[in-house]
Structure formats: structure tokens, C-alpha cells
């Protein structure tokens, strides 16, 4: 159950970062520092989604030691 909570938390964090990055691009498209911050948030968002995907795969991958029990 703990890994499911981690997956959900990582997806929520990634979604919030994505929304803020898009908002920065929309409202501050003429300011270079805001664009850099938006790209950083996009990278963090992609990392959160990737980590959630890895955690989800680890949860559903077969384990040799658990299948014998």
C-alpha cells in the first residue's frame, strides 16, 4: 500500500509542477528568468512522473522470493 501512496503523491506533485510551469510560460513569456524557471519546473515535473512510473513498475513486477510463499 505504501508504494501506491508514493505513486499518487509523485503524480500530484508532478501535476502541480506542470501547472505552475505552464502558468509561468503563459503569464511571463516576455521575461527570460521566468522562462528559465518554467523550464526547470518542466524538468522537475517530468522527473516526478518518471519516478512515479518506476515506482509503479516495481510494485507490479514479479518477485521470485514472494511467489514461493
C-alpha positions in Angstrom: 0.0 0.0 0.0 2.9 2.4 0.7 4.1 2.3 -2.9 0.6 3.2 -4.2 0.7 6.3 -1.9 4.1 7.2 -3.3 2.9 6.9 -6.8 -0.2 9.1 -6.1 1.9 11.6 -4.3 4.5 11.8 -7.1 1.8 12.2 -9.7 0.2 15.0 -7.7 3.5 16.8 -7.3 4.3 16.4 -11.0 0.9 17.8 -12.0 1.2 20.8 -9.7 4.7 21.5 -11.1 3.4 21.2 -14.7 0.5 23.6 -14.0 2.9 26.1 -12.5 5.3 25.8 -15.4 2.5 26.3 -17.9 1.3 29.3 -15.9 4.7 30.8 -15.9 5.0 30.4 -19.6 1.6 32.0 -20.2 1.9 34.9 -17.9 5.6 35.7 -18.0 6.6 34.8 -21.6 8.5 38.0 -22.1 10.8 37.6 -19.0 13.8 35.4 -19.5 14.3 34.4 -15.8 10.6 33.3 -15.7 11.1 31.2 -18.8 14.2 29.6 -17.2 12.1 28.9 -14.1 9.4 27.4 -16.3 11.8 25.0 -18.0 13.2 24.0 -14.6 9.7 23.2 -13.4 9.0 21.2 -16.6 12.1 19.2 -15.9 11.1 18.6 -12.3 7.6 17.6 -13.4 9.0 15.1 -15.9 11.2 13.7 -13.2 8.3 13.3 -10.8 6.2 11.4 -13.5 9.2 9.2 -14.3 9.8 8.3 -10.7 6.1 7.5 -10.3 6.3 5.3 -13.3 9.4 3.5 -11.9 7.7 3.0 -8.5 4.5 1.7 -10.2 6.5 -0.8 -12.2 8.4 -2.0 -9.1 5.1 -2.6 -7.4 3.8 -4.9 -10.2 7.0 -6.7 -11.2 7.1 -10.3 -10.2 9.4 -11.3 -7.4 10.9 -14.8 -7.2 11.1 -14.9 -3.4 7.5 -13.8 -2.8 5.9 -16.2 -5.4 7.1 -19.3 -3.5 5.2 -18.4 -0.3 
